[in-house]
Amino acid sequence: MTSPKTSTTGRSRVNWRDVLKRQDEYRWVLPLEYKPGMRVPGLVFASDDLIDEMADDDALQQIANVAMLPGIVRNSLAMPDVHSGYGFPIGGVAAMTPDGVISPGGVGFDINCGTRVVTTTLTADDVEPVKKRLIDQLFRDIPAGVGESGQLRVTREEMDEVLAHGARWAIKNGYGRPEDAEVIESGGRLADADPGLVSEHAKTRGLAQLGTLGSGNHFLEVQVVEDVYLPAEGRAMGITGTGQVVVFIHTGSRGLGHQTCQDHLDVMEAAAAEYGIELPDKQLACAPFQSDEGQRYFRSMNAAANFAYCNRQMITHWARAAFARVFGVSSEELGMQLVYDVAHNTAKVETHDVDGQPATLLVHRKGATRAFGPGHPDIPEKYREIGQPVLVPGDMGRYSYICVGAPGAMAETWGSTCHGAGRLHSRHEAKRMLAGVNVRAVLAERGIYVRAQNPRLLSEEASEAYKDIAQIIEVLDGAGIARKVCRMRPLGVIKG
């Protein structure tokens, strides 16, 4: 094995080709002997180019650290978009036995950050003449940015209802359609949620944030379908062909989720010491899942996840209203149907096959989503034959994809896949690289109209800051984790 060298970014530079054991074109094993204390190997899904891009990143070091946690089963997994995060890498997946641990670092600060796609019967030709007006209307109706307030104000009592019932609260109160809940992961509501365990500070932060996007990599994009690879699967989702316009939404639990994570980190660090858990990194603070500390975090995390489901439902409602206002007809007449909503920062109790037997596991997905294959009972009935829709956003200057879960995911990744392209450069590095570049003008030249709460921060989210999502999708498809259904490119973008 080669010894790490320091890169110009100050990180440990590792030639991972000398460390990893290659299994095939898209699979690499991080062996147990890489780091003392690893309980299971690491399994990395990546192409040659993606492996080379990891040289300056600590993500695979973090995969090794995660492999040391008590109760981890089979492998510490790295999806092809993997990059370093808090404790767990973003794009990391780990399943624990019930007597293992739960770790907030394996979920992330933005609990149940997730994505959803809404179809329309509009074409790009319909949208282009009113694109600026449409994006401006969406920008007014759906606030984006740090601390932004939405159109809805809920009371403390209503907040507890949101935390208990998620998207179903929104639908019940007229912010959506009953059929929306049928195509949201977990029906838009996690049952093991206790609003009473969410701190008053967290609730206060969330009171005015339902129906808001937030900042960073969160977005709402109006996109056009460019290519369809699996027409039958596309039709099942309402994707009728090229030229069709869809809406892609990406956001999470906002300040409420962030505070909920923060509230438990110190508790978990103390719990790890109390239960004799040796942490390779204090950011992996954890507690036994069945302990009081573990259960209190789990139930408060689920409540925050319900807030995120409700938040995305509210955004969908306002987006439908904005389209209806601009086009002068109802959202029903515009064919604005929810395709799917999938979460990518969660820890869920699930049943999976382990050594030929069904086993109950706690699956941490940090910057990773479910990708359940055909026939799984947790997939909505309308998609059960084709597999769960997998929504994979790219960057605001290139393209995004819709895929479907494949049998390989169930066999190797606990039914999991990546959640996006993954950062190639940090926000600071991206700003330095693009100093003096008018990103908004560059995108306008490509036909993409952008509204941002802080245009100066667009360089942090520019294409240059991200891996090429086409390379990520190649790995998913080639490894049999997810099959690509269609590719979309942005027409208009809203950012924080």
Secondary structure, 3 states (H helix, E strand, C coil): CCCCEECCCCCEECCHHHCCEECCCCEEEECHHHCCCCCCCEEEECCHHHHHHCCCCCHHHHHHHHCCCCCECCCEEEEEEEECCCCCCEEEEEEECCCCEECHHHCCCCCCCEEEEEEEEEEHHHHHHHHHHHHHHHHHHCCCCCCCCCCCCCCHHHHHHHHHHCHHHHHHCCCCCHHHHHHEHHHHCCCCCCHHHCCHHHHHHHCCCCCCCCCCCCEEEEEEEEEECCHHHHHHCCCCCCCEEEEEEEECCHHHHHHHHHHHHHHHHHHHHHCCCCCCCHHHCCEECCCHHHHHHHHHHHHHHHHHHHHHHHHHHHHHHHHHHHHCCCCCCCCCCEEEEEECEEEEEEEEEECCEEEEEEEEEECEEECCCCCCCCCCHHHCCCCCEEEECCCCCCCEEEEEECHHHHHHCCCEEECCCCECCCHHHHHHHCCCCCHHHHHHHCCCEEEECCHHHHHHHCHHHECCHHHHHHHHHHCCCEEEEEEEEEEEEEEC
